[in-house]
Amino acid sequence: RAAMAIGRSNLRGAWRGLALCLYLASRAPAAPAPGSYAIVSTVVSRPCDVALERDCRAHHTELRIAALAWKLGCQLASVGYAGPKVLIMHGNYSPGSTGMLSAQGWRLYNVTQDLHALYTTVHGRPAPPLQLPPKKSSTVQPRNDGWATLYKLYAWSLADFELVLHTDLDVVFTASPDAFMAAAFRSGLVFQALPEKAHRGYYGLNTHMMLLRPNRDVFATLMTNALRGHFVPFTRTEQDVLETMFPPEVSYRWNVTGGAVPWPRHKHWGPDAEKAICRRHTNCCPAPNERGR
């Protein structure tokens, strides 16, 4: 009886896992047109921890986030990129903000309720149980915004496109990414991000920019791993989840021809990005929703 009870318990767990994967897979759109690609970014309007994040009160308001996204679209146009642009969004945005971004050509996907359907609480939710990995970091960052960065994984659900270049808002482009995307198509590249060791004690990923092929099965697996805590904790963000599926030690295998494709010319500025954007692309500052403020 005990064995049967354990078996039934395991079966129920397996069905729950299957149901989660099926739900996630069902969120993905139809198959892409051959050769199609997009630039994607993720924007999250949220409260934050002032003790851990510099200037976070201003940085994460919906007006501020919308202005940064508009400046990203403006600088992409300035370097000659005219292809599709997609914003994965969390939070409530005013009609003025969404109208400003739509007029610039952004396709807006607000997935706030999707994640709420998977996690009944997002803000202040308890940390998921962590697996005991064969390797672990000697340091774990004291970040509490992992639930927010989780939205980046939705880039894998954008199956309208064959390739996606996901970039953070604090990146300054100095050349069009078109040549990079064309090279990625030719190479058969599946995933590419920047390797980073930092204080991990092993090589991980920095995902301020990453190239990926949307895939509903990969999306379901990534989200399942994230929601169940199946990753090695270091940044406590989506980077840890991606390192589990795309280990940097074997990242060359995700490229059919071997070796990385050179990144489009850009610089990741972090907290000082807006000043750098305005110096490089003066026509992009201020954003329409900042004028007269």
C-alpha positions in Angstrom: 0.0 0.0 0.0 2.8 2.4 0.9 4.4 1.8 -2.5 1.1 2.3 -4.2 0.6 5.6 -2.3 4.0 6.8 -3.3 3.4 5.8 -6.9 0.1 7.7 -6.9 1.8 10.8 -5.3 4.5 10.7 -7.9 1.9 10.3 -10.7 0.0 13.3 -9.4 3.2 15.3 -9.4 4.0 14.2 -12.9 0.5 15.2 -14.1 0.8 18.6 -12.5 4.2 19.1 -14.2 2.7 18.0 -17.6 -0.3 20.3 -17.1 2.1 23.3 -16.4 4.1 22.5 -19.5 0.9 22.1 -21.7 -0.4 25.4 -20.4 2.8 27.2 -21.1 3.1 25.6 -24.6 -0.4 26.7 -25.4 0.5 30.3 -24.8 2.9 30.4 -27.8 1.7 31.7 -31.2 1.7 30.0 -34.6 4.8 29.0 -36.6 7.0 31.8 -37.9 7.6 32.9 -41.4 11.0 31.7 -42.7 13.8 34.2 -42.1 11.8 36.5 -39.8 13.4 38.1 -36.8 12.7 40.8 -34.2 14.4 43.0 -31.6 12.7 42.3 -28.2 13.0 44.0 -24.8 11.2 43.4 -21.5 9.8 46.2 -19.4 8.5 45.9 -15.8 6.8 48.6 -13.9 7.2 47.5 -10.3 8.0 48.5 -6.7 11.6 47.9 -5.6 13.9 47.7 -2.7 15.6 51.0 -2.3 18.4 49.5 -0.1 19.5 47.2 -2.9 18.8 49.2 -6.1 20.2 52.6 -6.9 17.6 55.1 -8.1 15.0 52.4 -8.3 12.0 54.5 -7.3 12.4 56.7 -10.4 13.7 53.9 -12.7 10.7 51.6 -12.4 7.8 54.0 -12.7 5.6 53.3 -15.8 6.4 56.7 -17.3 10.1 56.2 -16.9 10.0 52.7 -18.3 8.0 53.8 -21.3 10.4 56.7 -21.9 13.4 54.3 -21.9 11.7 51.9 -24.2 10.9 54.8 -26.6 14.6 55.8 -26.5 15.6 52.3 -27.4 13.3 52.3 -30.4 14.6 55.7 -31.4 18.3 54.7 -31.3 17.5 51.5 -33.3 16.0 53.7 -36.0 19.0 56.0 -35.8 21.4 53.2 -36.6 19.3 52.0 -39.5 17.2 49.2 -38.0 13.7 49.1 -39.5 12.5 45.6 -38.6 9.9 44.4 -36.1 10.2 45.5 -32.4 8.5 43.7 -29.6 8.0 44.8 -25.9 7.1 42.1 -23.3 5.4 44.1 -20.6 4.5 43.7 -16.9 2.4 46.2 -15.0 -0.3 48.9 -15.8 0.6 51.5 -18.5 -1.3 54.6 -19.3 -2.9 55.0 -22.8 -0.5 57.8 -23.3 2.5 55.5 -22.8 1.2 52.6 -24.9 0.0 55.0 -27.6 3.5 56.6 -27.7 5.2 53.2 -28.1 2.7 51.8 -30.6 3.1 54.9 -32.8 6.9 54.1 -32.8 6.2 50.6 -34.2 6.5 48.5 -31.0 4.3 45.5 -30.8 3.1 45.4 -27.1 2.5 42.1 -25.3 1.4 42.6 -21.6 1.9 39.2 -20.0 1.2 40.2 -16.4 -1.8 38.0 -16.0 -0.1 35.0 -17.5 2.5 34.9 -14.7 -0.2 35.6 -12.1 -2.0 32.5 -13.4 1.1 30.4 -12.6 2.0 32.1 -9.4 -0.9 33.2 -7.2 1.3 35.9 -5.7 4.2 37.6 -7.4 5.3 40.4 -5.1 6.7 39.1 -1.9 6.2 35.4 -2.9 8.3 32.9 -0.9 11.4 31.7 -2.6 10.9 28.3 -4.4 12.8 25.3 -3.1 16.2 25.1 -4.6 17.8 21.9 -6.0 21.1 20.7 -4.7 23.4 21.2 -7.7 26.7 19.5 -8.5 28.2 22.9 -8.4 27.2 26.0 -6.5 28.2 29.5 -6.1 30.2 30.6 -3.1 28.2 33.9 -3.2 24.5 34.5 -3.8 23.5 38.1 -4.7 21.0 39.8 -2.4 18.6 40.6 -5.2 14.8 40.3 -4.8 13.7 41.1 -8.4 14.0 37.6 -9.9 10.3 37.4 -10.5 10.6 40.5 -12.7 13.5 39.3 -14.8 11.5 36.0 -15.3 9.5 37.9 -17.9 12.5 37.8 -20.2 11.8 34.1 -20.7 8.6 35.0 -22.6 10.9 35.8 -25.5 10.9 32.1 -26.2 7.1 32.2 -26.7 7.3 34.7 -29.6 7.0 32.0 -32.2 5.9 34.5 -34.9 9.7 35.0 -35.3 12.4 32.5 -36.2 15.1 34.5 -34.4 14.9 37.1 -31.6 17.6 39.5 -30.3 16.6 40.4 -26.8 18.3 43.5 -25.3 18.0 45.4 -22.0 17.0 49.0 -22.0 20.4 50.1 -20.7 22.2 49.2 -23.9 23.5 51.8 -26.4 23.6 50.6 -30.1 26.2 52.1 -32.3 25.4 50.0 -35.4 22.4 48.2 -36.8 21.9 44.6 -35.7 20.7 43.5 -39.1 24.1 42.1 -40.2 24.4 40.2 -36.9 20.9 38.6 -37.4 21.8 37.6 -41.0 25.0 35.9 -39.7 23.0 34.2 -37.0 20.6 32.8 -39.6 23.5 31.4 -41.7 25.2 29.8 -38.7 22.1 28.0 -37.4 22.6 29.6 -34.0 20.1 28.5 -31.3 21.3 30.6 -28.4 24.0 33.1 -27.6 24.7 35.2 -24.6 27.9 36.6 -23.0 29.8 34.3 -20.7 30.5 35.7 -17.3 32.3 34.3 -14.2 32.1 37.2 -11.7 32.1 35.6 -8.2 30.4 32.4 -9.2 33.4 30.1 -9.1 32.2 28.8 -12.5 31.2 30.4 -15.8 27.7 31.7 -16.1 25.8 34.1 -18.4 25.3 37.8 -18.7 22.0 38.3 -20.6 21.9 42.1 -21.1 21.8 40.9 -24.8 21.0 37.5 -26.0 20.1 35.8 -29.3 17.6 32.9 -29.3 15.2 30.9 -31.4 11.7 31.0 -30.0 10.4 27.5 -29.3 7.3 26.5 -27.3 8.9 23.4 -25.8 12.0 25.4 -24.7 9.7 28.1 -23.2 7.7 25.5 -21.3 10.9 23.9 -19.9 12.5 27.2 -18.9 9.3 28.4 -17.1 8.9 25.1 -15.3 12.5 25.2 -14.1 12.1 28.8 -13.0 8.9 28.3 -11.1 10.1 25.1 -9.4 13.5 26.5 -8.4 15.5 24.1 -10.6 18.6 26.2 -11.1 21.9 27.1 -9.4 21.3 30.3 -7.5 23.7 33.2 -8.0 22.0 36.3 -9.5 18.6 34.9 -8.5 17.3 36.0 -11.9 16.5 34.5 -15.3 20.3 34.2 -15.9 20.5 31.3 -13.4 17.6 29.5 -15.2 19.2 29.9 -18.6 22.6 28.6 -17.3 20.8 25.4 -16.5 19.6 24.9 -20.0 22.4 26.5 -21.9 25.6 25.9 -19.9 28.3 28.3 -21.0 30.9 25.5 -20.9 29.1 23.8 -23.9 27.6 26.9 -25.5 29.5 26.4 -28.7 27.4 23.3 -29.3 24.3 25.4 -29.7 25.9 26.9 -32.9 25.7 24.4 -35.8 29.0 25.7 -37.3 30.7 26.2 -34.0 31.9 29.5 -32.5 30.0 32.6 -31.7 28.6 35.2 -34.1 30.1 38.7 -33.4 27.7 40.9 -31.6 26.2 44.0 -33.1 28.2 47.1 -32.0 26.9 48.2 -28.7 27.8 49.1 -25.1 26.1 48.0 -21.9 26.1 51.0 -19.6 24.0 50.0 -16.7 22.7 52.8 -14.4 24.4 55.5 -16.6 22.8 54.3 -19.8 20.4 57.2 -20.3 23.1 59.8 -20.3 25.1 57.7 -22.8 22.0 57.3 -25.0 21.4 61.0 -25.1 25.1 61.7 -25.9 25.2 59.2 -28.7 21.7 59.8 -30.1 20.8 63.4 -29.3 17.6 63.2 -31.4 16.2 60.6 -28.9 16.1 62.9 -25.9 13.8 63.7 -24.4 11.1 61.1 -25.0 7.7 62.5 -26.0 6.2 61.8 -22.5 9.1 63.7 -20.9 8.7 66.9 -22.8 7.3 69.8 -20.7 8.0 68.0 -17.4 
